[in-house]
Amino acid sequence: MINIVSKSIDGGKWQSISVLLCAVIQYSAIIIISNNILPSEYGIVILSFSIIEFSFLFINAGLGSALIQKDKIDLSQIRSAYTITILFAIICYLLLITISSTIAQFFNDELLIDVLYLLGIIFIFRAFSSVPKSLLHRDLEYKKLMIIDILSFFIGYFIVGIPLVYNGFSYWSIIYAALVQALILGILSFIYRPHNIIPFISIRSVKKILNFGMGLTISRFFNFFGKEGDKFVVGRLFDSGLLGIYGMAAKLIMLPVKILGNIIDHVLFPILSRINNERKIYIYLRVINYVSLALIVGLIVLSSFLEELVMLTLGDSWLGILVPLYVMLIACIFKIIIRICDVFVRAIGAVYKGANQKIIMTLLIFCFSYIGSYWGIVGVAVGVNLAVFITMIKMLNLCSELMGLDKSPLSFKKIIPFSILGLSMSLITFTLKPFLLQGIDNLLLVVSIIVLINIGLISFIMHLAYPSLFRKIYVMMFRELKFNN
């Protein structure tokens, strides 16, 4: 147990660094590229990537996570999972080429055909990296995973993507960047975790991992539409320009969800799969409360200078995303809580119960986003918020049921004061912002000052409210510094 806990702490450090740096690299590159393309062109990118991500659900078939979750695996299971993943990748690519014109007609955009032809190659690259990365996760080799992710994203998006957009490749620069990133990811994954790649399928081995894998695929299928279903609705009912605005707003708002969700998923899932229910409950209660309370404060404060951030990163031409962005900000907490609950449900092994919740969420997303579409893309965002909130309540109830808890882990007695704290910080920001903007011409410097002021004030208030918690943090930092010296 001590070994697992120490590995989880070490893994959390490396995974946190990896997720943060990869997100910074990818989002920075996409923001730079977006400054040089139109929202309508970015809409084509959003739609094509959504189609690719949907197809990849069937390529992996949950086999990678099955290799992580199983207590013991043998070489035949590894080789079988790899062979099946490669076969599914080839089949999906051929199928995508066959139906690409039908997809383009459905979304009323013929440009999708050429994009899907090229972008579909990413299936092969991702299939090649799927099993080695899963084995690295199983072995808690987060430092190696960090190196793989950071190098692949940096080479793909900064070395390839940005120079291409400045040379007139427009939205194709994002396509080529993604392909190069996936190729480098596959090569590095195999270098760090080589395995036998000679095709081999054992029916007996496949049965042992496919049951969990297929259940997880069903869950991820509906989870995918829970995340991307609204984009399909917008892509179908509106033009690519509005899809580009909606898609960019959704991508920006998913940044904290992606960072926190990936850290929690990749670090906690291997650990939770190996500990008893009592320890799961202990971790579950604390993760849910700490993450949700921190997000309440952070997102309220973020909303107070969101317009300045958009102008700083995307420019005036993208100010149309502000209204949907404010609306989507509300659902950010709901989505992260759903992600946390999903990790615990999978770790317990109740993947089919989790899949049932995803089915309901998918139906709600499509239903409410379609109804909301009568009021434009803002109406779609409101509909999605409602669907996500309902799903969050249901996922919390499912986790409580599986763990034998009598009540919800979220304490509204704690939520109220943290909300007041966030609103207070937001009020301070709104008060200071006009004076800073009037006296300082550099928008980046203004935003930086606002962020630093909020961090300082929140830290000071939290120190007064929870002195024992800060003492523990100080002691941990001192020991870390002493150890490094």
ABEGO torsion letter per residue (X at the ends): XAAAAAAAAAAAAAAAAAAAAAAAAAAAAAAAAAAABBAAAAAAAAAAAAAAAAAAAAAAGGAAAAAAABABBBAAAAAAAAAAAAAAAAAAAAAAAAAAAAAAAAAGBAAAAAAAAAAAAAAAAAAAAAAAAAAAAAAGBAAAAAAAAAAAAAAAAAAAAAAAAAAGAEAAAAAAAAAAAAAAAAAAAAAABBBBABBBBBAAAAAAAAAAAAAAAAAAAAAAAAAAAAAAAAAAABBAAAAAAAAAAAAAAAAAAAAAAAAAAAAAAAAAAABBAAAAAAAAAAAAAAAAAAAAAAAAAAAAAAAAAAAAAAEAAAAAAAAAAAAAAAAAAAAAAAAAAAAAAAAAGBAAAAAAAAAAAAAAAAAAAAAAAAAEAAAAAAAAAAAAAAAAAAAAAAAAAAAGBABBABBAAAAAAAAAAAAAAAAAAAAAAAAAAAABABAAAAAAAAAAAAAAAAAAAAAAABAAAAAAAAAAAAAAAAAAX
